[in-house]
Amino acid sequence: MRDEEDEDAKTYYFYMYRSIADDLTTTLVQQCHQSQFTVQRIIETAGDDEALLFEALNVNDEIQKVLSKYEELMKPSEVPHEPEPAMIPVAVEPEESPRYAKEDSLIRKPAGSRGGSQGGTMMK
């Protein structure tokens, strides 16, 4: 009974942790978008202050990298399709082909059906 309770507790905490992590991730993504908007306003108003413009552009690039990575991780993963095995054409020979006649001669048949051969040999 104790093992079952431990397993239930683990499951509960796993989903609780996952929920908190999802909430935290969502909050961080929202803050990135807000910060990106603020940085873009700074870029627009930087004027001749090249140092500020340079720093704002770098921050904007870093925020964009974070958001791109997040979007990449949120995409459903594609399951690679295994290539189908190559189909090898197989010729089907009709029963009256010479090949079947040769194979039939190797099959033991009752003495009466050997077509006149009275000996015990398999060769005709």
N, C-alpha and C positions, 0 to 999 in steps of 0.2 A: 504494500500500500504506500509506503514511504517513497519508493522509486517513482511511482505514478505521480505523486504530489510534486516531487522534484522536477519531473519532466514537464508537468503543467506550469510550474513556476518559471522554468527555463523558457518555455514557449511564450508565456506572458511577458517576461522581460525582454525577450527578443523582439516581439512586436511593439512593445512600448519604446524600446531603444530605436527601432526602425522608424517609428512615428516621429519621435523627437528629432532624429537625424533628418528626416524628410522636411520637417518644419524648419529646422535650422538651415538646410540647404535652400529652401524656398526664400527664406528671409535674406540670406546672403546674395542670392541672385537678384532679388529686388533691390538690395542696396547697391549692387554693381551697376544696375541700370540707372538708378538715381545718381550715383557718382559719375557715371559716364555723361549723363546730361549736364551735370554741374561742370565737369571738365570741358565739355564742348562749349559751354558758355564762356569759360575762362579763355579758351583758344580764340573765340570770336572777339573778345574784348582785350586781348593781350596787347594789341597795337604794336608799338616798336620795341617792346620788352622781349628781346629774343631769348633770354634765359628762361623767362616765365613760359613763353610759347614752346620752347624746346622741352621743358619739364612737363608741361601739360600734354604735349603730344606723346611723350613716353608713357605717362600715366594712362592716357587713353588707349595706347597700344596694349599695355599690360591688362587693362580691364577687358579689352576685346578678346585677348587670348584666353582669359579665364572664362568668359561667356561662351566662346567657341568650344572650349574643352567641355564645358557643362553640356552644351547642346549635343556634342558628339557622344558623350556618355549616356544621354537620355534617349538617343535613337535606339529603336529596337534592334537587337543584334540579328544579323542575317545568318541563317544557318546555311553553310556552304552545301550546295547540292553535290552529292557524289556522282561522278560521271557514270553513265550507264555502261555496263560491259559491252565491248564490241560484239556485234552480231556476226557470226561466221556462217556464211551460207553453206548449207549441207544439201548435196544432191541426193535425191531419193530415186533409187533405181527400181524400175518395174521388176516384178518377179520373173519375167521371162528373159531377163538379161543373161548374158553368158556367165556373169559373175555368180548369180544365184544357181545356175546349173552346176558350176564347179563345186560350190559349197554343198549342194544337195548330194553330190556324189560322195562326200565325206561322211554323210550321215548313215548310220547302220539302219538297214531296213529289214523287215522280215523276209525270209528266204523266198516266199512266193511272189514278192513284189519287186524283185531285182531285174525284171525284164529278161528272163531266160537264163540268167547266170546261175548255175547250180553250185558253184564253189563257195567256199567260206571266205573268199577274199573280198576286200572292199573295192578293189580296182576292177573296172569293167573291161 
